[in-house]
């Protein structure tokens, strides 16, 4: 059964995908998103650089799985607006016929994503709700071979589910359906970060409302999986491409990141 499909656009409220686009200096956002960005920059001025670091981490991790682990299909839950470069271009450097499915129920994301994928018959944008694993998996199965390993990307999504048990249930609704040899890429707000706590105050009462969790709680999300080295770390600590060239700020410690394998 297909997922519930896109949700209506509310221009009066900030939106996760559009706010992230504004954070990265994009143009696909509205005044509500930019107003929240201005408030964020007042208290966490390093937020844009940290957001870029998280994006670079995801691309490094995807490249690692495509090149070193041979993973040739990916599902990106709550993908947001297409990044530069998008996941499929990274993966298809190593597997030209790799299949990538982006999942998001924001209509702006779907419109932009599908418009940019008209030349890619092995890449798709699905208008599903990530909190409905059964419905989303049914749609994913049309485009991916779930009997073969999949790279499941769950970046900055599960901290929007306040109840930890619900977050684990949603995530493992996907993980349990994947073939052995699949991988999970996950980022999550960390409650030991003062900058994360400041962000959560600003997000309160908006559609971006979230919860930061402890290292132990985030580790629980990986139950049944084998976390790869270097473990659960900040984005800039996960196998960087070279020596650090730009300064770090407190904002770079807002999230923990990890990659894990289903054996």
N, C-alpha and C positions, 0 to 999 in steps of 0.2 A: 504494500500500500504506500503511495507517495506521501511525503511529508506535507504539512499544512500550507506550504508555499509562502510567497512573500508577504510581509506585513506592510501596512500603509506607512507613508512617509509623514512624520510629524516635524514640520519646519521650526516649531517653537522650542524644541528640546534638542540638546546635543545628542549625538549618536556615536556609538563606538567606532564604526568604520570611518565616518566623516571626521570625527575628532582626531583619529589617528592620522588621517590624511593631512589635516591642518597642522598637527604636531610635526610632520615630516616636511612641511612647507608646500604641500600640494594645493590644488585649486578646486578640488571636488568637495567643497564643504560650504556651510551656511553660517550666518551671523551667530546663531546659538553655539555652534562649535567653536567659532573664533573667540567668542566671549569667554567660554570656559578655558580656552587656551591662554588668554590674557591673564586670567586668574591663576592658572597653573604656573605660568612663568614668574609671577610675583613671588611665589613661595618655593618653587622647584625650578630655578632657571636652567638647570641642566637636563630637563626632561626631553627636549628634542634630540640632543646628542645620545641620551640613553635609549630613546626609541629607535634611533638609527642603529645603535649597537645591537639591540634585540633583533632587528631585521637582518643584520649581517650575520648574527649567530645562526638564525634559521637557515639562511642560504648556505652557510658553511656546513651545517649539520645535514642538510639535504644533499649537498655535493658529496659529503663523506659517504652517505648511504648509497648514493647512485654509483660512485666511483669505486669505493672499497667493499661495500656489502652487496653490490649488484642489484639493488632494489630498483625496479623499473616501473613502479606505479605508486602513486601517492594520493591521499585524500587529505585536504586541508579544511578542517572544521572551523567555521566562523572566519573565513579567509580574509574578509574585508576587501577594500579596493586593491586592485592589482599592484604589486610592488614592482620595483625596477632594479634588477630583472625579476620577472615572476618565476615561480618554482619550476614551471614546465620548461622554461628555457635553460635553466641550470641542469635539470635532469636529462634533457634531450641532447646535451653535449656528449653524454656517455651512452645514452640509449635513444636513438633517433625516433623510435616508435613508442617511447614511454607514454603511459597513460596517466593523466593527472585530472582529478576531480576537485574543484573548489566548491565549498558548501557555505552558503550564506543566504539568509532570508530577507536581507535589506534590498529593496527594489533598486536603489541607486547602484549598489554594488553589482547586482545582476545585470543591469543595463550596461554599465561600463565594462564589466568583465566579459559579457557575451559579445559586445561590439569589438573587443580587442582579440577575440579568439576565433574570428570568422575563418581564418586561414589554418586553423589547427583542428583536424578531425579526430585527434586522440586526446583532446583537452576539453573539459566541459565545466560549466557553472551550473550548480544545482540549487534551486530555491527551497532548501529544506531547513527545518529547525534542528539545530545540533542536539537539543535536549530530548529529541525523539530518535533514539538509535535505531529502532526497528524500521521506522518509516524511511529514515535516511539511508540505512543499509540497503533497503529494497531499491532505492534509486541508484545508489553506488554500484550495486550488482549489475546494473544495465551497462555500465561503462568500465568497471574494473573486474578482474578475475579474483574473487575473494578466496579462491582455493590456492592462490599464489601469494607470496609475501607482499605486504603493503606498508608504505611509510605513512603512519597516521600522525598528522600535525595538529596539535591542540595547544595553540599559543594564546595566552592571555584570555582564555575562555572560562575555565573552570572556576576562577575566583569570582565570577559573576553569579555562581550558585552558592548561596549563603550556607546551606546545610552540607556538611562534609560527606555524609552518607549518600545524599543525592548526587553530589559531584562524582563520587566513586561509582555509584550505580550507573550513571550516564556514561562515564568513560569506559567502564568495563562492559557495557552493552556493545561497544565497538570492539574493544580488545578481544573479548571472548569469541567474537565472530571471525577474527582474522586468523590466517594460516600461521603455523609456526614459521619462524624466520622473519616475521613482521617486526616493525619497530614503531615506537612511540616517541615523538618529539614534543616536549611540554615545557611551557613557561608559566610561572605563577607568582603573584605578589607575595613578598616575604614580610612577615610581621615584625622582624627585627630591624627593619629599615625605617628610620625616622622620616625619610622622604616619602616612602610608601604610605605611612600613616597620614602625612599631610595631603597626599593625593586623595586618599579615601575620604577625608573630610570634605574636599571639594566635590567629589563624585556623589556624596550622600544626597538622596532625593532626586537624582537624575537617572536616566537609563544606563549610565555607566556605573551605577552603584556596585560595589564589590566588597570582598573580604580578603584580608591578608591572612596567611596561615603560617604556622611554624614550619621549620625544616622537617620535623618529624611528621606533621600532618601532610605536607607535600609529598614526602617519601611514601606515605601510605597510598597515594594515588598510583604508585608504581607496583603495588602488590602483585605478586605472581610474575613479574618481569625482572630481567637482569639489567641493572643500570650500568651503562658503559662508562669507562674512565673518560674524563676525570671526575665523574660523579655528578652530584647536584651542586652546581656552582653558578656564579654570576656570568652573564653572557660573554664578557671580555676574557674570562678565564677558561672558556671551553675551546681548547686547541686553536689559539689565535694564529693568524696567517704569518705574523712576523712581530717584530718588536713594537711596543706601544709608542705611537707617534703623537697622540692627542691626550690631553689631561683627562683624568677621571674626576667625577663629582659624586656626591651622595646619591644622585639619581641613578647611577649605574649599579647601585646595590638594591634597587627596589624589587627586582625579580630574581628567582632562582630558575635555572634551566637544566634540563636533563634529556638524555636519549637512552632508551631502554629497548631491549630485545625480548621478543616472545620466543622462548626455546621450545 
